[in-house]
Amino acid sequence: KQFGVHDTTVGGWVKSYKNHGDQVVVRGSGNYASDEAKEIAHLKKQLRDTQDALNVLKKAISILGK
């Protein structure tokens, strides 16, 4: 409470530490357990972005094709 961190957040950190030890598993902070995990996260993001772009193009084609 002194640092403004909610009890639930601290509980999650404790649970993560018990499950994984010193290994960092937090994706959002940019800290990855390994270089492979970082690369996988990067590729997944790239795939999501590509799929989003494809969906936009499909919608544009359907609108322009009318």
PDB file of N, CA, C and O in Angstrom:
ATOM      1  N   LYS A   1       0.828  -1.192   0.000  1.00  0.00           N
ATOM      2  CA  LYS A   1       0.000   0.000   0.000  1.00  0.00           C
ATOM      3  C   LYS A   1       0.867   1.250   0.000  1.00  0.00           C
ATOM      4  O   LYS A   1       0.478   2.281  -0.549  1.00  0.00           O
ATOM      5  N   GLN A   2       2.020   1.161   0.603  1.00  0.00           N
ATOM      6  CA  GLN A   2       2.942   2.288   0.667  1.00  0.00           C
ATOM      7  C   GLN A   2       3.336   2.780  -0.727  1.00  0.00           C
ATOM      8  O   GLN A   2       3.574   3.972  -0.920  1.00  0.00           O
ATOM      9  N   PHE A   3       3.405   1.873  -1.686  1.00  0.00           N
ATOM     10  CA  PHE A   3       3.831   2.235  -3.033  1.00  0.00           C
ATOM     11  C   PHE A   3       2.672   2.363  -4.010  1.00  0.00           C
ATOM     12  O   PHE A   3       2.888   2.572  -5.204  1.00  0.00           O
ATOM     13  N   GLY A   4       1.447   2.241  -3.517  1.00  0.00           N
ATOM     14  CA  GLY A   4       0.281   2.394  -4.367  1.00  0.00           C
ATOM     15  C   GLY A   4       0.002   1.193  -5.253  1.00  0.00           C
ATOM     16  O   GLY A   4      -0.622   1.330  -6.306  1.00  0.00           O
ATOM     17  N   VAL A   5       0.459   0.013  -4.838  1.00  0.00           N
ATOM     18  CA  VAL A   5       0.238  -1.206  -5.606  1.00  0.00           C
ATOM     19  C   VAL A   5      -0.900  -1.973  -4.942  1.00  0.00           C
ATOM     20  O   VAL A   5      -0.899  -2.185  -3.730  1.00  0.00           O
ATOM     21  N   HIS A   6      -1.867  -2.385  -5.751  1.00  0.00           N
ATOM     22  CA  HIS A   6      -3.040  -3.076  -5.236  1.00  0.00           C
ATOM     23  C   HIS A   6      -2.667  -4.474  -4.736  1.00  0.00           C
ATOM     24  O   HIS A   6      -1.737  -5.097  -5.249  1.00  0.00           O
ATOM     25  N   ASP A   7      -3.394  -4.953  -3.739  1.00  0.00           N
ATOM     26  CA  ASP A   7      -3.135  -6.270  -3.154  1.00  0.00           C
ATOM     27  C   ASP A   7      -3.201  -7.383  -4.199  1.00  0.00           C
ATOM     28  O   ASP A   7      -2.420  -8.334  -4.153  1.00  0.00           O
ATOM     29  N   THR A   8      -4.128  -7.260  -5.131  1.00  0.00           N
ATOM     30  CA  THR A   8      -4.284  -8.282  -6.163  1.00  0.00           C
ATOM     31  C   THR A   8      -3.041  -8.355  -7.045  1.00  0.00           C
ATOM     32  O   THR A   8      -2.615  -9.442  -7.438  1.00  0.00           O
ATOM     33  N   THR A   9      -2.471  -7.215  -7.350  1.00  0.00           N
ATOM     34  CA  THR A   9      -1.263  -7.176  -8.169  1.00  0.00           C
ATOM     35  C   THR A   9      -0.114  -7.863  -7.457  1.00  0.00           C
ATOM     36  O   THR A   9       0.606  -8.663  -8.055  1.00  0.00           O
ATOM     37  N   VAL A  10       0.057  -7.554  -6.189  1.00  0.00           N
ATOM     38  CA  VAL A  10       1.127  -8.171  -5.411  1.00  0.00           C
ATOM     39  C   VAL A  10       0.901  -9.681  -5.329  1.00  0.00           C
ATOM     40  O   VAL A  10       1.842 -10.467  -5.439  1.00  0.00           O
ATOM     41  N   GLY A  11      -0.342 -10.069  -5.135  1.00  0.00           N
ATOM     42  CA  GLY A  11      -0.662 -11.496  -5.090  1.00  0.00           C
ATOM     43  C   GLY A  11      -0.290 -12.202  -6.382  1.00  0.00           C
ATOM     44  O   GLY A  11       0.217 -13.324  -6.359  1.00  0.00           O
ATOM     45  N   GLY A  12      -0.542 -11.547  -7.507  1.00  0.00           N
ATOM     46  CA  GLY A  12      -0.164 -12.109  -8.809  1.00  0.00           C
ATOM     47  C   GLY A  12       1.339 -12.262  -8.942  1.00  0.00           C
ATOM     48  O   GLY A  12       1.825 -13.252  -9.488  1.00  0.00           O
ATOM     49  N   TRP A  13       2.077 -11.273  -8.440  1.00  0.00           N
ATOM     50  CA  TRP A  13       3.537 -11.354  -8.472  1.00  0.00           C
ATOM     51  C   TRP A  13       4.035 -12.517  -7.631  1.00  0.00           C
ATOM     52  O   TRP A  13       4.928 -13.254  -8.047  1.00  0.00           O
ATOM     53  N   VAL A  14       3.460 -12.679  -6.453  1.00  0.00           N
ATOM     54  CA  VAL A  14       3.862 -13.769  -5.561  1.00  0.00           C
ATOM     55  C   VAL A  14       3.562 -15.110  -6.225  1.00  0.00           C
ATOM     56  O   VAL A  14       4.397 -16.015  -6.198  1.00  0.00           O
ATOM     57  N   LYS A  15       2.389 -15.244  -6.816  1.00  0.00           N
ATOM     58  CA  LYS A  15       2.005 -16.495  -7.495  1.00  0.00           C
ATOM     59  C   LYS A  15       2.961 -16.784  -8.645  1.00  0.00           C
ATOM     60  O   LYS A  15       3.407 -17.919  -8.815  1.00  0.00           O
ATOM     61  N   SER A  16       3.276 -15.766  -9.429  1.00  0.00           N
ATOM     62  CA  SER A  16       4.195 -15.931 -10.547  1.00  0.00           C
ATOM     63  C   SER A  16       5.576 -16.353 -10.058  1.00  0.00           C
ATOM     64  O   SER A  16       6.217 -17.213 -10.663  1.00  0.00           O
ATOM     65  N   TYR A  17       6.026 -15.755  -8.980  1.00  0.00           N
ATOM     66  CA  TYR A  17       7.338 -16.102  -8.425  1.00  0.00           C
ATOM     67  C   TYR A  17       7.349 -17.548  -7.943  1.00  0.00           C
ATOM     68  O   TYR A  17       8.319 -18.274  -8.162  1.00  0.00           O
ATOM     69  N   LYS A  18       6.264 -17.966  -7.283  1.00  0.00           N
ATOM     70  CA  LYS A  18       6.192 -19.350  -6.800  1.00  0.00           C
ATOM     71  C   LYS A  18       6.192 -20.341  -7.957  1.00  0.00           C
ATOM     72  O   LYS A  18       6.770 -21.422  -7.850  1.00  0.00           O
ATOM     73  N   ASN A  19       5.546 -19.978  -9.061  1.00  0.00           N
ATOM     74  CA  ASN A  19       5.464 -20.875 -10.216  1.00  0.00           C
ATOM     75  C   ASN A  19       6.721 -20.873 -11.072  1.00  0.00           C
ATOM     76  O   ASN A  19       7.087 -21.899 -11.644  1.00  0.00           O
ATOM     77  N   HIS A  20       7.389 -19.710 -11.163  1.00  0.00           N
ATOM     78  CA  HIS A  20       8.490 -19.573 -12.115  1.00  0.00           C
ATOM     79  C   HIS A  20       9.818 -19.176 -11.483  1.00  0.00           C
ATOM     80  O   HIS A  20      10.827 -19.115 -12.186  1.00  0.00           O
ATOM     81  N   GLY A  21       9.851 -18.913 -10.220  1.00  0.00           N
ATOM     82  CA  GLY A  21      11.094 -18.519  -9.570  1.00  0.00           C
ATOM     83  C   GLY A  21      11.583 -17.179 -10.069  1.00  0.00           C
ATOM     84  O   GLY A  21      10.803 -16.243 -10.241  1.00  0.00           O
ATOM     85  N   ASP A  22      12.882 -17.093 -10.301  1.00  0.00           N
ATOM     86  CA  ASP A  22      13.492 -15.830 -10.727  1.00  0.00           C
ATOM     87  C   ASP A  22      13.285 -15.531 -12.202  1.00  0.00           C
ATOM     88  O   ASP A  22      13.633 -14.443 -12.661  1.00  0.00           O
ATOM     89  N   GLN A  23      12.726 -16.472 -12.956  1.00  0.00           N
ATOM     90  CA  GLN A  23      12.516 -16.282 -14.384  1.00  0.00           C
ATOM     91  C   GLN A  23      11.458 -15.201 -14.613  1.00  0.00           C
ATOM     92  O   GLN A  23      10.370 -15.257 -14.039  1.00  0.00           O
ATOM     93  N   VAL A  24      11.779 -14.235 -15.439  1.00  0.00           N
ATOM     94  CA  VAL A  24      10.861 -13.146 -15.735  1.00  0.00           C
ATOM     95  C   VAL A  24       9.884 -13.606 -16.797  1.00  0.00           C
ATOM     96  O   VAL A  24      10.294 -14.038 -17.874  1.00  0.00           O
ATOM     97  N   VAL A  25       8.578 -13.518 -16.502  1.00  0.00           N
ATOM     98  CA  VAL A  25       7.570 -13.965 -17.464  1.00  0.00           C
ATOM     99  C   VAL A  25       6.625 -12.846 -17.859  1.00  0.00           C
ATOM    100  O   VAL A  25       5.583 -13.109 -18.459  1.00  0.00           O
ATOM    101  N   VAL A  26       6.955 -11.626 -17.545  1.00  0.00           N
ATOM    102  CA  VAL A  26       6.080 -10.499 -17.822  1.00  0.00           C
ATOM    103  C   VAL A  26       6.311 -10.030 -19.244  1.00  0.00           C
ATOM    104  O   VAL A  26       7.411  -9.606 -19.599  1.00  0.00           O
ATOM    105  N   ARG A  27       5.260 -10.109 -20.061  1.00  0.00           N
ATOM    106  CA  ARG A  27       5.375  -9.724 -21.469  1.00  0.00           C
ATOM    107  C   ARG A  27       5.320  -8.217 -21.647  1.00  0.00           C
ATOM    108  O   ARG A  27       6.095  -7.654 -22.421  1.00  0.00           O
ATOM    109  N   GLY A  28       4.412  -7.559 -20.939  1.00  0.00           N
ATOM    110  CA  GLY A  28       4.150  -6.153 -21.174  1.00  0.00           C
ATOM    111  C   GLY A  28       5.304  -5.227 -20.885  1.00  0.00           C
ATOM    112  O   GLY A  28       5.392  -4.154 -21.482  1.00  0.00           O
ATOM    113  N   SER A  29       6.184  -5.604 -19.995  1.00  0.00           N
ATOM    114  CA  SER A  29       7.268  -4.707 -19.621  1.00  0.00           C
ATOM    115  C   SER A  29       8.438  -4.771 -20.590  1.00  0.00           C
ATOM    116  O   SER A  29       9.363  -3.963 -20.506  1.00  0.00           O
ATOM    117  N   GLY A  30       8.401  -5.731 -21.513  1.00  0.00           N
ATOM    118  CA  GLY A  30       9.521  -5.876 -22.430  1.00  0.00           C
ATOM    119  C   GLY A  30      10.565  -6.826 -21.901  1.00  0.00           C
ATOM    120  O   GLY A  30      11.556  -7.085 -22.583  1.00  0.00           O
ATOM    121  N   ASN A  31      10.377  -7.354 -20.712  1.00  0.00           N
ATOM    122  CA  ASN A  31      11.296  -8.341 -20.160  1.00  0.00           C
ATOM    123  C   ASN A  31      10.800  -9.720 -20.539  1.00  0.00           C
ATOM    124  O   ASN A  31       9.656 -10.078 -20.260  1.00  0.00           O
ATOM    125  N   TYR A  32      11.662 -10.490 -21.174  1.00  0.00           N
ATOM    126  CA  TYR A  32      11.279 -11.814 -21.629  1.00  0.00           C
ATOM    127  C   TYR A  32      12.184 -12.847 -20.988  1.00  0.00           C
ATOM    128  O   TYR A  32      13.321 -12.554 -20.616  1.00  0.00           O
ATOM    129  N   ALA A  33      11.663 -14.064 -20.864  1.00  0.00           N
ATOM    130  CA  ALA A  33      12.422 -15.139 -20.244  1.00  0.00           C
ATOM    131  C   ALA A  33      13.634 -15.522 -21.097  1.00  0.00           C
ATOM    132  O   ALA A  33      14.644 -15.985 -20.568  1.00  0.00           O
ATOM    133  N   SER A  34      13.534 -15.330 -22.405  1.00  0.00           N
ATOM    134  CA  SER A  34      14.638 -15.680 -23.300  1.00  0.00           C
ATOM    135  C   SER A  34      14.499 -14.877 -24.591  1.00  0.00           C
ATOM    136  O   SER A  34      13.486 -14.222 -24.837  1.00  0.00           O
ATOM    137  N   ASP A  35      15.534 -14.949 -25.395  1.00  0.00           N
ATOM    138  CA  ASP A  35      15.487 -14.285 -26.699  1.00  0.00           C
ATOM    139  C   ASP A  35      14.425 -14.922 -27.586  1.00  0.00           C
ATOM    140  O   ASP A  35      13.793 -14.244 -28.397  1.00  0.00           O
ATOM    141  N   GLU A  36      14.232 -16.239 -27.427  1.00  0.00           N
ATOM    142  CA  GLU A  36      13.226 -16.933 -28.211  1.00  0.00           C
ATOM    143  C   GLU A  36      11.827 -16.431 -27.865  1.00  0.00           C
ATOM    144  O   GLU A  36      10.993 -16.241 -28.751  1.00  0.00           O
ATOM    145  N   ALA A  37      11.574 -16.218 -26.577  1.00  0.00           N
ATOM    146  CA  ALA A  37      10.263 -15.714 -26.149  1.00  0.00           C
ATOM    147  C   ALA A  37      10.022 -14.319 -26.706  1.00  0.00           C
ATOM    148  O   ALA A  37       8.903 -13.985 -27.095  1.00  0.00           O
ATOM    149  N   LYS A  38      11.063 -13.514 -26.744  1.00  0.00           N
ATOM    150  CA  LYS A  38      10.947 -12.159 -27.295  1.00  0.00           C
ATOM    151  C   LYS A  38      10.634 -12.219 -28.790  1.00  0.00           C
ATOM    152  O   LYS A  38       9.787 -11.475 -29.284  1.00  0.00           O
ATOM    153  N   GLU A  39      11.326 -13.112 -29.508  1.00  0.00           N
ATOM    154  CA  GLU A  39      11.103 -13.255 -30.935  1.00  0.00           C
ATOM    155  C   GLU A  39       9.693 -13.769 -31.219  1.00  0.00           C
ATOM    156  O   GLU A  39       9.036 -13.298 -32.148  1.00  0.00           O
ATOM    157  N   ILE A  40       9.225 -14.731 -30.425  1.00  0.00           N
ATOM    158  CA  ILE A  40       7.869 -15.269 -30.593  1.00  0.00           C
ATOM    159  C   ILE A  40       6.839 -14.171 -30.379  1.00  0.00           C
ATOM    160  O   ILE A  40       5.888 -14.053 -31.152  1.00  0.00           O
ATOM    161  N   ALA A  41       7.020 -13.366 -29.338  1.00  0.00           N
ATOM    162  CA  ALA A  41       6.088 -12.271 -29.073  1.00  0.00           C
ATOM    163  C   ALA A  41       6.082 -11.282 -30.237  1.00  0.00           C
ATOM    164  O   ALA A  41       5.026 -10.794 -30.639  1.00  0.00           O
ATOM    165  N   HIS A  42       7.261 -10.991 -30.773  1.00  0.00           N
ATOM    166  CA  HIS A  42       7.372 -10.068 -31.906  1.00  0.00           C
ATOM    167  C   HIS A  42       6.650 -10.632 -33.131  1.00  0.00           C
ATOM    168  O   HIS A  42       5.923  -9.912 -33.816  1.00  0.00           O
ATOM    169  N   LEU A  43       6.853 -11.916 -33.401  1.00  0.00           N
ATOM    170  CA  LEU A  43       6.217 -12.538 -34.562  1.00  0.00           C
ATOM    171  C   LEU A  43       4.706 -12.631 -34.402  1.00  0.00           C
ATOM    172  O   LEU A  43       3.971 -12.464 -35.376  1.00  0.00           O
ATOM    173  N   LYS A  44       4.234 -12.894 -33.186  1.00  0.00           N
ATOM    174  CA  LYS A  44       2.790 -12.933 -32.947  1.00  0.00           C
ATOM    175  C   LYS A  44       2.172 -11.565 -33.184  1.00  0.00           C
ATOM    176  O   LYS A  44       1.089 -11.462 -33.760  1.00  0.00           O
ATOM    177  N   LYS A  45       2.856 -10.512 -32.742  1.00  0.00           N
ATOM    178  CA  LYS A  45       2.353  -9.151 -32.961  1.00  0.00           C
ATOM    179  C   LYS A  45       2.328  -8.842 -34.449  1.00  0.00           C
ATOM    180  O   LYS A  45       1.368  -8.266 -34.961  1.00  0.00           O
ATOM    181  N   GLN A  46       3.388  -9.229 -35.129  1.00  0.00           N
ATOM    182  CA  GLN A  46       3.453  -8.986 -36.569  1.00  0.00           C
ATOM    183  C   GLN A  46       2.328  -9.729 -37.296  1.00  0.00           C
ATOM    184  O   GLN A  46       1.724  -9.189 -38.223  1.00  0.00           O
ATOM    185  N   LEU A  47       2.050 -10.956 -36.879  1.00  0.00           N
ATOM    186  CA  LEU A  47       0.965 -11.727 -37.483  1.00  0.00           C
ATOM    187  C   LEU A  47      -0.386 -11.069 -37.233  1.00  0.00           C
ATOM    188  O   LEU A  47      -1.208 -10.984 -38.145  1.00  0.00           O
ATOM    189  N   ARG A  48      -0.626 -10.600 -36.000  1.00  0.00           N
ATOM    190  CA  ARG A  48      -1.890  -9.912 -35.686  1.00  0.00           C
ATOM    191  C   ARG A  48      -2.039  -8.670 -36.550  1.00  0.00           C
ATOM    192  O   ARG A  48      -3.115  -8.414 -37.090  1.00  0.00           O
ATOM    193  N   ASP A  49      -0.971  -7.901 -36.684  1.00  0.00           N
ATOM    194  CA  ASP A  49      -1.029  -6.681 -37.493  1.00  0.00           C
ATOM    195  C   ASP A  49      -1.336  -7.010 -38.953  1.00  0.00           C
ATOM    196  O   ASP A  49      -2.120  -6.315 -39.599  1.00  0.00           O
ATOM    197  N   THR A  50      -0.724  -8.059 -39.463  1.00  0.00           N
ATOM    198  CA  THR A  50      -0.946  -8.463 -40.845  1.00  0.00           C
ATOM    199  C   THR A  50      -2.380  -8.940 -41.047  1.00  0.00           C
ATOM    200  O   THR A  50      -3.017  -8.615 -42.049  1.00  0.00           O
ATOM    201  N   GLN A  51      -2.884  -9.718 -40.078  1.00  0.00           N
ATOM    202  CA  GLN A  51      -4.264 -10.186 -40.172  1.00  0.00           C
ATOM    203  C   GLN A  51      -5.246  -9.015 -40.117  1.00  0.00           C
ATOM    204  O   GLN A  51      -6.250  -9.013 -40.830  1.00  0.00           O
ATOM    205  N   ASP A  52      -4.962  -8.024 -39.278  1.00  0.00           N
ATOM    206  CA  ASP A  52      -5.818  -6.837 -39.215  1.00  0.00           C
ATOM    207  C   ASP A  52      -5.822  -6.099 -40.551  1.00  0.00           C
ATOM    208  O   ASP A  52      -6.874  -5.675 -41.028  1.00  0.00           O
ATOM    209  N   ALA A  53      -4.653  -5.949 -41.147  1.00  0.00           N
ATOM    210  CA  ALA A  53      -4.559  -5.267 -42.443  1.00  0.00           C
ATOM    211  C   ALA A  53      -5.320  -6.046 -43.513  1.00  0.00           C
ATOM    212  O   ALA A  53      -5.996  -5.451 -44.352  1.00  0.00           O
ATOM    213  N   LEU A  54      -5.215  -7.360 -43.485  1.00  0.00           N
ATOM    214  CA  LEU A  54      -5.930  -8.189 -44.443  1.00  0.00           C
ATOM    215  C   LEU A  54      -7.437  -8.037 -44.287  1.00  0.00           C
ATOM    216  O   LEU A  54      -8.156  -7.950 -45.282  1.00  0.00           O
ATOM    217  N   ASN A  55      -7.918  -8.004 -43.056  1.00  0.00           N
ATOM    218  CA  ASN A  55      -9.349  -7.822 -42.812  1.00  0.00           C
ATOM    219  C   ASN A  55      -9.843  -6.477 -43.325  1.00  0.00           C
ATOM    220  O   ASN A  55     -10.943  -6.385 -43.869  1.00  0.00           O
ATOM    221  N   VAL A  56      -9.040  -5.438 -43.155  1.00  0.00           N
ATOM    222  CA  VAL A  56      -9.411  -4.115 -43.663  1.00  0.00           C
ATOM    223  C   VAL A  56      -9.489  -4.146 -45.188  1.00  0.00           C
ATOM    224  O   VAL A  56     -10.415  -3.592 -45.779  1.00  0.00           O
ATOM    225  N   LEU A  57      -8.526  -4.788 -45.813  1.00  0.00           N
ATOM    226  CA  LEU A  57      -8.543  -4.880 -47.273  1.00  0.00           C
ATOM    227  C   LEU A  57      -9.742  -5.676 -47.776  1.00  0.00           C
ATOM    228  O   LEU A  57     -10.350  -5.308 -48.781  1.00  0.00           O
ATOM    229  N   LYS A  58     -10.084  -6.749 -47.096  1.00  0.00           N
ATOM    230  CA  LYS A  58     -11.262  -7.533 -47.487  1.00  0.00           C
ATOM    231  C   LYS A  58     -12.526  -6.695 -47.406  1.00  0.00           C
ATOM    232  O   LYS A  58     -13.378  -6.764 -48.292  1.00  0.00           O
ATOM    233  N   LYS A  59     -12.653  -5.904 -46.346  1.00  0.00           N
ATOM    234  CA  LYS A  59     -13.833  -5.039 -46.203  1.00  0.00           C
ATOM    235  C   LYS A  59     -13.864  -3.974 -47.294  1.00  0.00           C
ATOM    236  O   LYS A  59     -14.924  -3.661 -47.837  1.00  0.00           O
ATOM    237  N   ALA A  60     -12.691  -3.419 -47.612  1.00  0.00           N
ATOM    238  CA  ALA A  60     -12.632  -2.401 -48.653  1.00  0.00           C
ATOM    239  C   ALA A  60     -13.023  -2.993 -50.001  1.00  0.00           C
ATOM    240  O   ALA A  60     -13.735  -2.355 -50.778  1.00  0.00           O
ATOM    241  N   ILE A  61     -12.559  -4.212 -50.282  1.00  0.00           N
ATOM    242  CA  ILE A  61     -12.896  -4.856 -51.551  1.00  0.00           C
ATOM    243  C   ILE A  61     -14.398  -5.116 -51.629  1.00  0.00           C
ATOM    244  O   ILE A  61     -15.014  -4.923 -52.678  1.00  0.00           O
ATOM    245  N   SER A  62     -14.984  -5.555 -50.511  1.00  0.00           N
ATOM    246  CA  SER A  62     -16.420  -5.827 -50.542  1.00  0.00           C
ATOM    247  C   SER A  62     -17.233  -4.541 -50.732  1.00  0.00           C
ATOM    248  O   SER A  62     -18.282  -4.559 -51.375  1.00  0.00           O
ATOM    249  N   ILE A  63     -16.757  -3.445 -50.181  1.00  0.00           N
ATOM    250  CA  ILE A  63     -17.470  -2.169 -50.329  1.00  0.00           C
ATOM    251  C   ILE A  63     -17.318  -1.638 -51.757  1.00  0.00           C
ATOM    252  O   ILE A  63     -18.288  -1.189 -52.368  1.00  0.00           O
ATOM    253  N   LEU A  64     -16.085  -1.697 -52.282  1.00  0.00           N
ATOM    254  CA  LEU A  64     -15.834  -1.181 -53.624  1.00  0.00           C
ATOM    255  C   LEU A  64     -16.394  -2.073 -54.716  1.00  0.00           C
ATOM    256  O   LEU A  64     -16.645  -1.615 -55.831  1.00  0.00           O
ATOM    257  N   GLY A  65     -16.591  -3.354 -54.398  1.00  0.00           N
ATOM    258  CA  GLY A  65     -17.114  -4.287 -55.393  1.00  0.00           C
ATOM    259  C   GLY A  65     -18.595  -4.172 -55.625  1.00  0.00           C
ATOM    260  O   GLY A  65     -19.118  -4.804 -56.543  1.00  0.00           O
ATOM    261  N   LYS A  66     -19.298  -3.384 -54.822  1.00  0.00           N
ATOM    262  CA  LYS A  66     -20.750  -3.241 -54.959  1.00  0.00           C
ATOM    263  C   LYS A  66     -21.109  -2.290 -56.076  1.00  0.00           C
ATOM    264  O   LYS A  66     -22.290  -2.054 -56.330  1.00  0.00           O
TER     265      LYS A  66
END
